[in-house]
Amino acid sequence: METTRLSTKGQIVLPKNIRASRLWGPGTEFTVEETRDGVLLRPARPFPETDLEEVAGCLRSKRKAKTVAQMHTASEREVIRRHDRGRY
């Protein structure tokens, strides 16, 4: 286990072998969460969370759903189906 130190500017340097193994380069953004056991550092998601209404036009489908509610229901069914098959 390696150690690091907090600078006067509040910065922490992650050990090189950890950065290299995770492919974290300069500019990588992280989320920081305080947990019961300490501080959890995760790479930030490249895309913000969105609602189905915001991305529905991006989905490929052989048929067009008639309403947003129908698209939502179909998406939920597919997630459940994939979960039941062990895909998630």
N, C-alpha and C positions, 0 to 999 in steps of 0.2 A: 504494500500500500504506500502510495506517495503522499506527500503533504504539499500544501501551497499556502500562501499568505495573502491576506487582504491588504491592499495598498491604501495609502492615505486618501486616494480618490475613490475608494470603494470597489476597486477592480480585483479580480481573482484570475490568475493565469492557470488554465487547465494544462495538465502535463501533456507533453508532445505525443507520447504513445497513445493516450486516450483520444486526442484530436485526430491523429492519423487513423486509428482503427475505426472511428466513426465517420471519417471523411468530412470533418468539420473544418472549413477553411475560414479565412478572414471574412467578416461580414455576416457570418451565420447568426441568425436571430434565435433567441431562446425565450421560453416562458419559464417563469420562476414561481414555484408554489411552496408555501410553508406547510409542512406536514407534521404529524406527531413525532416522527423520527428524525426530522431535520428539514433540509431544503431540497426540493426536487427540481432538477434542471432538465428541460426537454427542448429539442429543436422546435421552433414555432412552425405551425402548419403553413405551407406555402400559399394556401388559399383560405380566405375567411369562410366561416360557416354561412350557409345561405339557406333560403327557404325553397321549396319545390317550385313555387311560383316564379322565382327568379331564374331558374335554370331549366324549366320544363321544355323550352324550345330547343335545348341542346341535346335532348335524349332522342336516340334513334328508335323508331317504332314502325311496324308495318301498317298499323292502323292509327288513326288519330282519335284520342279520347275526346268525348263530348264536353266534359267539364273538368275543372281542376280537381274537384272532389273524386271523380272517377280515376284520374291519374294518381292521386294520392293513395287511393285504395289499392290500385294495381301495384304501385311501388311497395306498399306495405306487405302485400301478398308475396311479392317476389323476395323481399328480405326474409320473411318467415320461411319460405320454401328453401332458400339457400341456407339459412341457419339450420333447418331440420336436416339438410344433407351434409352438414358439417363444414360448410364453406366459410362460415364466420365464427 
